[in-house]
Amino acid sequence: MRTMPQEKHIERFLILKFDETDELCRKAHSFCNELINYFKDSNLLKIEGYPQIQGLASLLKYTDDFVLPVLPFLQDSVIQYQKITGYIDALDEFLDEYRKNTVGYKRRNSHEFHEVLELKKRFVESYKRILKKIDKEIRKNVEKELPELMISVYGYIVHRITHSDVILNEFNVIVIPELIEDIKYTREHKQDFDAFQRLNNKINAITCRFLYDIESEFLTLLGYEEGDDGNREKFETGAVGSK
């Protein structure tokens, strides 16, 4: 028999788990879409090897969530990127303050002001070089394996939520056979980016369903059977109903 404090603790735990699943599935879906769009935009612009600055910036917003855990080969380059952008932001802040507090003729003749401008220019050149390096690494390691990488992204969130290698293996056993035809199609039609989007949607749906099923098993193990004061229905509806 559960006591009231125990029941409240269990409820908070379950609500947090369902919320975490929703949030990470949304993030994974968005990250995979950014990857797809990155290659799509590069293809449309027909500029081979040219770093798509806006696309890379969008990808690197997910540095902690997915880039470093799923794309570890980018670690050194991303750390350099973060340092350089930090320096540029600091220099921009200094220059903005200087412009606000200094009249035009003094600014034009300020040795300090021009030194900072020159320093920023050098950092911007470094910024462009590191973006080009990241772009090259992504093309080399990701473009040919994009379907498998997308599966790895969702596998990562399964492991992050469950902390279980056994459950991750179970996920891979389930998800890969369901997607085998989609993966084959995208490999044969590398320029059909709509197919990659559909694949992302499908993996997302499978992953959410898999995690909801796992969490529903937790409900049963913790004693929330059907008709148990509506608690089981409340948790499942609260999570799945938003989909």
N, C-alpha and C positions, 0 to 999 in steps of 0.2 A: 504493500500500500504506500503510495507516494504521499509525502507531506506537502503542504502548500508551498513552503519555501523551495523544496526540491522541484516541484512542478513548475514554479515560476522560473527557476534556473534553467530547467530543460527547455521551456518555451523560448526563453531568450536565446539559448544556444541554437535551437532549430531555426528561429527567425533569422539569426545572423548567417547561418549556413545557406539558407535559401537566398538571402540578399547577396551574399558573396558570389554565389553561382550566377545570379542574374548579372551582377556588375562585371565579373570577369569574362563571361560569355559575350557581353556587349563590347568590352575592350578588345577581346580577341578578334571579334568580327570586324571591328573598325581597323585594327592593325593589319589584318589580312587584306582588307579593302585598300588600304594605303599602299601595301606592297604591289597589289594588282595594278592600281592606278599609276604607280611609279613606272612600271614597265610599259603600260599602255601609253602614257604621255611621252616616254622616250621614243616609242615606236612611231607615234604620230608626228613628232617633231623631226624624225629622221636624222638625229644628231648622235651618232654612235660614240659612246664614251664621254659625252658631255654631261657633267653632273647637273641633274635637275634640282636646283637649289631648293625650290619650294617643296618638291616632293621629298627630298632628303630631310628637310626640317620637319615635315609632317611625320615621317617615320621615326625620327630621333626624339620626338615627344614621348615615345613609348620605350625609351632607353631602359629604364629600371624594370618595367613590367614585362617586356618581351625581347627587346633587342639584345641585351647582354645575356639573359638566360638561354635564349633560343639561337642566337647568332654569336657565339662566343669568339669567333674569329675576328669580329669587329671591335673587340674590347680595347686594344691599344689605340686604334684610330679614334674611337668614340671618346676615350679619355682625353686625347689631344684636342679633339673638337670642342669638348666641354671647357677645357682650359682656355683655348683661344677665344671662344665666344664670351667667356667670363671677362677676359682682358679687354675685348672690344667694348663690351657693355660698360666697364669701368671707365674707359677712355671717353666714351660717348657722354657719360654722366659728367666727367670733368669738363669736357668741351661745352656742354650745354650750360653748366654753371658759369663758366668763363664768359660765354656769350651774353648771359643775362646780366652779369656784373661789370662788364667792361665795355666802354664805348668803342665804336668802330675803328677809329684811327689808332688807338692804343692796341687793339687786338691785332690789327694788321702789322704792327711793328713789334709785337711781343715775341721774343725769342722762345719763351716757354710754350706759348700757344702753337707756334710752328713746329716745335720739337714733338709735341703731343700729336699734332696732325700727321707728321712724318711717321711716328711710331704706330699710329693707327693704320696708316697705309700699309706698313710692313705686315701688321697682324692680319689685315684683310687679304693680302696676298697669301699668307700662310693658311688662312681660312679657306680660300679657293683651292689650294693644293690638297688640304686634308679632305675636302668634299670630293675632289676628283679621286683620291685614294679610296674613300669609302664607297663611292660609286663603282669603281673598278672591282672592289672586293665583293660587293653585292652581286654584280653581273657574273662574276666568276663562280661564286658559291651558291647563288640562290636561283638565278633565272631558269636553269635547266631542271631544278628540283623543287620548283614552287609548289606543286600539289603536295609532295611529301612534307615540305616545310610547314604548310598550312595545317596538316595533320599533327605535326610536332607541336605547333603553337597550342592547339586544343588539348593535346596530350599533356602539355606542361601545366595547363590550368586544372586538369583532372588531378594531377599529382599534387599541385599546390593546395587544392581544396581537401583532398583525402589523405595526403601524406602517406600513400600506400603504393609500393611497387606492384603488389599483387593486383590491386584495382586498376592501375595503369596498364598492366599487361592484359587484363580482361577487356579494358577499353579498346586496346589495339586489335585484339582478336575479333571484337565486334565491328569496329568502325571500318577497318581496311576492306573486308569482303563486301560491305555495303557500298563502298566507293570505288571498287576496282574498275568498273566500266567508265565512270566519270574521269578517273585518273588517266585511263588509257586514251579517252577522247581528248583531254587537254594536252596530253603529250603529242598527239598527232595533229592537233590544231592549236599551235602555240600562239597564234594571233587572234584567236577567238576569246577575247577578254570577258565577254558576257558569260561564256562557259565557266571561266574561273570564278566569276561572281556567283554563279549558280552553285558551283562546288563549295564555295565558302558558306553560302546559305545552308547547304545541305549538311556540311560538317557541323555547323553551329547548332542546327536543330537536333542532330544525333547526339551531340555532346550534352546539350541541355537535358534531353530526354534521359540520357544515361545517368547524369548526375542527380536528376530528380528521382530516378528509380532507386539509386543508392541511398539518397537521403530519406526516401519513403521507407526503405528497409530499416533505417535507423529509428524511424517513428515506431515501427512495429516492435523492434527490439526494446525500445524504451517504454512500451506498454500502451502506445496510442493506437488502439484498434479502431476499426470502423464503428462509428456511433459513440465513441468515447467523448461525450460532452461536446461533440463538434470540433474538438481540437485538431484531429488529423485533417479533416476537411478544411479547417481554417488555414493551416499551414500550407497544404497543397494548393488550395485556391489562391492564397495570397501570393505564392511564387509563380505558379503557372498561368494564373489569370491575366497577368500583365503581358504575356507573350501574344 
